[in-house]
């Protein structure tokens, strides 16, 4: 005799696959096909000209482990001085610092916006303005603010006697990457605040009322009650933000162009394929970027013990 529960489960599974099939097909065409082509070209000496004429040749793993391959480390010190090594270092510096700052500031802003005060609705809308501005517009606006001759930032800092001469914030290697981080934090912190605020809105109020009656300090309540309750949602927000930061391109390219001191992995891929016409080598670098992002995501999920279902 058939088990009705098992039969119902199989029927639901078949129905789920039927409804998911169109989405999976579109996803395969939009993401799977370009990714497959990129991996294929990484094993060739393709250029923009030879792709159209299909005259490129297979070179095996030369783009990965050859004399100029992405995995030709040589000495560790020498590798990190190459453009590709610097691109990896710049990307991880940008991602780690920006995501940490955005998470901390996002939680602080969310706690403020979650409090009861007059004009809270207006403040909530105003906080979202930086996030609503397109990234290209934000980057260009801040590039003018940080301009070494006409920028407002230098004028304000000099009037406050913090600096005694104009600084090329986006051109000098010592400042350029951190200037980009500053702009990204300004733009993306509202995103983290919005997701954190949504988690705060779902918290039960009775535990806070009990803590208030018992006279527990608000700071202790945050670390013992609030943070553990919003932790799963906060970690999911960090995952999405980390993925976005690791593939950063537009804000760095607009503010600093192809500067080696700030170039990201995505910027390196773009430069090799478009500017240098090395489609094969650029595809290899793009494939490595994909693997690095995938590995970072898996490691992060494993270490934080968080899944997309919100369980810790």
Secondary structure as a PSIPRED ss2 file (coil, helix, strand):
# PSIPRED VFORMAT (PSIPRED V4.0)

   1 X C   1.000  0.000  0.000
   2 X C   1.000  0.000  0.000
   3 X C   1.000  0.000  0.000
   4 X H   0.000  1.000  0.000
   5 X H   0.000  1.000  0.000
   6 X H   0.000  1.000  0.000
   7 X H   0.000  1.000  0.000
   8 X H   0.000  1.000  0.000
   9 X H   0.000  1.000  0.000
  10 X H   0.000  1.000  0.000
  11 X H   0.000  1.000  0.000
  12 X H   0.000  1.000  0.000
  13 X H   0.000  1.000  0.000
  14 X H   0.000  1.000  0.000
  15 X H   0.000  1.000  0.000
  16 X H   0.000  1.000  0.000
  17 X H   0.000  1.000  0.000
  18 X H   0.000  1.000  0.000
  19 X H   0.000  1.000  0.000
  20 X H   0.000  1.000  0.000
  21 X H   0.000  1.000  0.000
  22 X H   0.000  1.000  0.000
  23 X H   0.000  1.000  0.000
  24 X H   0.000  1.000  0.000
  25 X H   0.000  1.000  0.000
  26 X H   0.000  1.000  0.000
  27 X H   0.000  1.000  0.000
  28 X H   0.000  1.000  0.000
  29 X H   0.000  1.000  0.000
  30 X H   0.000  1.000  0.000
  31 X H   0.000  1.000  0.000
  32 X H   0.000  1.000  0.000
  33 X H   0.000  1.000  0.000
  34 X H   0.000  1.000  0.000
  35 X H   0.000  1.000  0.000
  36 X H   0.000  1.000  0.000
  37 X H   0.000  1.000  0.000
  38 X H   0.000  1.000  0.000
  39 X H   0.000  1.000  0.000
  40 X H   0.000  1.000  0.000
  41 X H   0.000  1.000  0.000
  42 X C   1.000  0.000  0.000
  43 X C   1.000  0.000  0.000
  44 X E   0.000  0.000  1.000
  45 X C   1.000  0.000  0.000
  46 X C   1.000  0.000  0.000
  47 X C   1.000  0.000  0.000
  48 X H   0.000  1.000  0.000
  49 X H   0.000  1.000  0.000
  50 X H   0.000  1.000  0.000
  51 X H   0.000  1.000  0.000
  52 X H   0.000  1.000  0.000
  53 X H   0.000  1.000  0.000
  54 X C   1.000  0.000  0.000
  55 X C   1.000  0.000  0.000
  56 X C   1.000  0.000  0.000
  57 X C   1.000  0.000  0.000
  58 X E   0.000  0.000  1.000
  59 X C   1.000  0.000  0.000
  60 X C   1.000  0.000  0.000
  61 X C   1.000  0.000  0.000
  62 X H   0.000  1.000  0.000
  63 X H   0.000  1.000  0.000
  64 X H   0.000  1.000  0.000
  65 X H   0.000  1.000  0.000
  66 X C   1.000  0.000  0.000
  67 X C   1.000  0.000  0.000
  68 X C   1.000  0.000  0.000
  69 X C   1.000  0.000  0.000
  70 X C   1.000  0.000  0.000
  71 X C   1.000  0.000  0.000
  72 X C   1.000  0.000  0.000
  73 X C   1.000  0.000  0.000
  74 X C   1.000  0.000  0.000
  75 X C   1.000  0.000  0.000
  76 X H   0.000  1.000  0.000
  77 X H   0.000  1.000  0.000
  78 X H   0.000  1.000  0.000
  79 X H   0.000  1.000  0.000
  80 X C   1.000  0.000  0.000
  81 X C   1.000  0.000  0.000
  82 X C   1.000  0.000  0.000
  83 X H   0.000  1.000  0.000
  84 X H   0.000  1.000  0.000
  85 X H   0.000  1.000  0.000
  86 X H   0.000  1.000  0.000
  87 X H   0.000  1.000  0.000
  88 X H   0.000  1.000  0.000
  89 X H   0.000  1.000  0.000
  90 X H   0.000  1.000  0.000
  91 X H   0.000  1.000  0.000
  92 X H   0.000  1.000  0.000
  93 X H   0.000  1.000  0.000
  94 X H   0.000  1.000  0.000
  95 X H   0.000  1.000  0.000
  96 X H   0.000  1.000  0.000
  97 X H   0.000  1.000  0.000
  98 X H   0.000  1.000  0.000
  99 X H   0.000  1.000  0.000
 100 X H   0.000  1.000  0.000
 101 X H   0.000  1.000  0.000
 102 X H   0.000  1.000  0.000
 103 X H   0.000  1.000  0.000
 104 X H   0.000  1.000  0.000
 105 X H   0.000  1.000  0.000
 106 X H   0.000  1.000  0.000
 107 X H   0.000  1.000  0.000
 108 X H   0.000  1.000  0.000
 109 X H   0.000  1.000  0.000
 110 X H   0.000  1.000  0.000
 111 X H   0.000  1.000  0.000
 112 X H   0.000  1.000  0.000
 113 X H   0.000  1.000  0.000
 114 X H   0.000  1.000  0.000
 115 X C   1.000  0.000  0.000
 116 X C   1.000  0.000  0.000
 117 X C   1.000  0.000  0.000
 118 X C   1.000  0.000  0.000
 119 X C   1.000  0.000  0.000
 120 X H   0.000  1.000  0.000
 121 X H   0.000  1.000  0.000
 122 X H   0.000  1.000  0.000
 123 X H   0.000  1.000  0.000
 124 X H   0.000  1.000  0.000
 125 X H   0.000  1.000  0.000
 126 X H   0.000  1.000  0.000
 127 X H   0.000  1.000  0.000
 128 X C   1.000  0.000  0.000
 129 X H   0.000  1.000  0.000
 130 X H   0.000  1.000  0.000
 131 X H   0.000  1.000  0.000
 132 X H   0.000  1.000  0.000
 133 X C   1.000  0.000  0.000
 134 X C   1.000  0.000  0.000
 135 X H   0.000  1.000  0.000
 136 X H   0.000  1.000  0.000
 137 X H   0.000  1.000  0.000
 138 X H   0.000  1.000  0.000
 139 X H   0.000  1.000  0.000
 140 X H   0.000  1.000  0.000
 141 X H   0.000  1.000  0.000
 142 X H   0.000  1.000  0.000
 143 X H   0.000  1.000  0.000
 144 X H   0.000  1.000  0.000
 145 X H   0.000  1.000  0.000
 146 X C   1.000  0.000  0.000
 147 X C   1.000  0.000  0.000
 148 X C   1.000  0.000  0.000
 149 X C   1.000  0.000  0.000
 150 X C   1.000  0.000  0.000
 151 X C   1.000  0.000  0.000
 152 X H   0.000  1.000  0.000
 153 X H   0.000  1.000  0.000
 154 X H   0.000  1.000  0.000
 155 X H   0.000  1.000  0.000
 156 X H   0.000  1.000  0.000
 157 X H   0.000  1.000  0.000
 158 X H   0.000  1.000  0.000
 159 X H   0.000  1.000  0.000
 160 X C   1.000  0.000  0.000
 161 X C   1.000  0.000  0.000
 162 X C   1.000  0.000  0.000
 163 X C   1.000  0.000  0.000
 164 X C   1.000  0.000  0.000
 165 X C   1.000  0.000  0.000
 166 X C   1.000  0.000  0.000
 167 X C   1.000  0.000  0.000
 168 X C   1.000  0.000  0.000
 169 X C   1.000  0.000  0.000
 170 X C   1.000  0.000  0.000
 171 X C   1.000  0.000  0.000
 172 X C   1.000  0.000  0.000
 173 X H   0.000  1.000  0.000
 174 X H   0.000  1.000  0.000
 175 X H   0.000  1.000  0.000
 176 X H   0.000  1.000  0.000
 177 X H   0.000  1.000  0.000
 178 X H   0.000  1.000  0.000
 179 X H   0.000  1.000  0.000
 180 X H   0.000  1.000  0.000
 181 X H   0.000  1.000  0.000
 182 X H   0.000  1.000  0.000
 183 X H   0.000  1.000  0.000
 184 X H   0.000  1.000  0.000
 185 X H   0.000  1.000  0.000
 186 X H   0.000  1.000  0.000
 187 X H   0.000  1.000  0.000
 188 X H   0.000  1.000  0.000
 189 X H   0.000  1.000  0.000
 190 X H   0.000  1.000  0.000
 191 X H   0.000  1.000  0.000
 192 X H   0.000  1.000  0.000
 193 X H   0.000  1.000  0.000
 194 X H   0.000  1.000  0.000
 195 X H   0.000  1.000  0.000
 196 X H   0.000  1.000  0.000
 197 X H   0.000  1.000  0.000
 198 X H   0.000  1.000  0.000
 199 X H   0.000  1.000  0.000
 200 X H   0.000  1.000  0.000
 201 X H   0.000  1.000  0.000
 202 X C   1.000  0.000  0.000
 203 X C   1.000  0.000  0.000
 204 X C   1.000  0.000  0.000
 205 X C   1.000  0.000  0.000
 206 X H   0.000  1.000  0.000
 207 X H   0.000  1.000  0.000
 208 X H   0.000  1.000  0.000
 209 X H   0.000  1.000  0.000
 210 X H   0.000  1.000  0.000
 211 X H   0.000  1.000  0.000
 212 X H   0.000  1.000  0.000
 213 X H   0.000  1.000  0.000
 214 X C   1.000  0.000  0.000
 215 X C   1.000  0.000  0.000
 216 X C   1.000  0.000  0.000
 217 X C   1.000  0.000  0.000
 218 X H   0.000  1.000  0.000
 219 X H   0.000  1.000  0.000
 220 X H   0.000  1.000  0.000
 221 X H   0.000  1.000  0.000
 222 X H   0.000  1.000  0.000
 223 X H   0.000  1.000  0.000
 224 X H   0.000  1.000  0.000
 225 X H   0.000  1.000  0.000
 226 X H   0.000  1.000  0.000
 227 X H   0.000  1.000  0.000
 228 X H   0.000  1.000  0.000
 229 X H   0.000  1.000  0.000
 230 X H   0.000  1.000  0.000
 231 X H   0.000  1.000  0.000
 232 X H   0.000  1.000  0.000
 233 X H   0.000  1.000  0.000
 234 X H   0.000  1.000  0.000
 235 X H   0.000  1.000  0.000
 236 X H   0.000  1.000  0.000
 237 X H   0.000  1.000  0.000
 238 X H   0.000  1.000  0.000
 239 X H   0.000  1.000  0.000
 240 X H   0.000  1.000  0.000
 241 X H   0.000  1.000  0.000
 242 X H   0.000  1.000  0.000
 243 X H   0.000  1.000  0.000
 244 X H   0.000  1.000  0.000
 245 X H   0.000  1.000  0.000
 246 X H   0.000  1.000  0.000
 247 X C   1.000  0.000  0.000
 248 X C   1.000  0.000  0.000
 249 X C   1.000  0.000  0.000
 250 X H   0.000  1.000  0.000
 251 X H   0.000  1.000  0.000
 252 X H   0.000  1.000  0.000
 253 X H   0.000  1.000  0.000
 254 X H   0.000  1.000  0.000
 255 X H   0.000  1.000  0.000
 256 X H   0.000  1.000  0.000
 257 X C   1.000  0.000  0.000
 258 X C   1.000  0.000  0.000
 259 X C   1.000  0.000  0.000
 260 X C   1.000  0.000  0.000
 261 X C   1.000  0.000  0.000
 262 X C   1.000  0.000  0.000
 263 X C   1.000  0.000  0.000
 264 X C   1.000  0.000  0.000
 265 X H   0.000  1.000  0.000
 266 X H   0.000  1.000  0.000
 267 X H   0.000  1.000  0.000
 268 X H   0.000  1.000  0.000
 269 X H   0.000  1.000  0.000
 270 X H   0.000  1.000  0.000
 271 X H   0.000  1.000  0.000
 272 X H   0.000  1.000  0.000
 273 X H   0.000  1.000  0.000
 274 X H   0.000  1.000  0.000
 275 X H   0.000  1.000  0.000
 276 X C   1.000  0.000  0.000
 277 X C   1.000  0.000  0.000
 278 X C   1.000  0.000  0.000
 279 X H   0.000  1.000  0.000
 280 X H   0.000  1.000  0.000
 281 X H   0.000  1.000  0.000
 282 X H   0.000  1.000  0.000
 283 X H   0.000  1.000  0.000
 284 X H   0.000  1.000  0.000
 285 X H   0.000  1.000  0.000
 286 X H   0.000  1.000  0.000
 287 X H   0.000  1.000  0.000
 288 X H   0.000  1.000  0.000
 289 X H   0.000  1.000  0.000
 290 X H   0.000  1.000  0.000
 291 X H   0.000  1.000  0.000
 292 X H   0.000  1.000  0.000
 293 X H   0.000  1.000  0.000
 294 X H   0.000  1.000  0.000
 295 X H   0.000  1.000  0.000
 296 X H   0.000  1.000  0.000
 297 X H   0.000  1.000  0.000
 298 X H   0.000  1.000  0.000
 299 X H   0.000  1.000  0.000
 300 X H   0.000  1.000  0.000
 301 X H   0.000  1.000  0.000
 302 X H   0.000  1.000  0.000
 303 X H   0.000  1.000  0.000
 304 X H   0.000  1.000  0.000
 305 X C   1.000  0.000  0.000
 306 X C   1.000  0.000  0.000
 307 X C   1.000  0.000  0.000
 308 X C   1.000  0.000  0.000
 309 X C   1.000  0.000  0.000
 310 X C   1.000  0.000  0.000
 311 X C   1.000  0.000  0.000
 312 X C   1.000  0.000  0.000
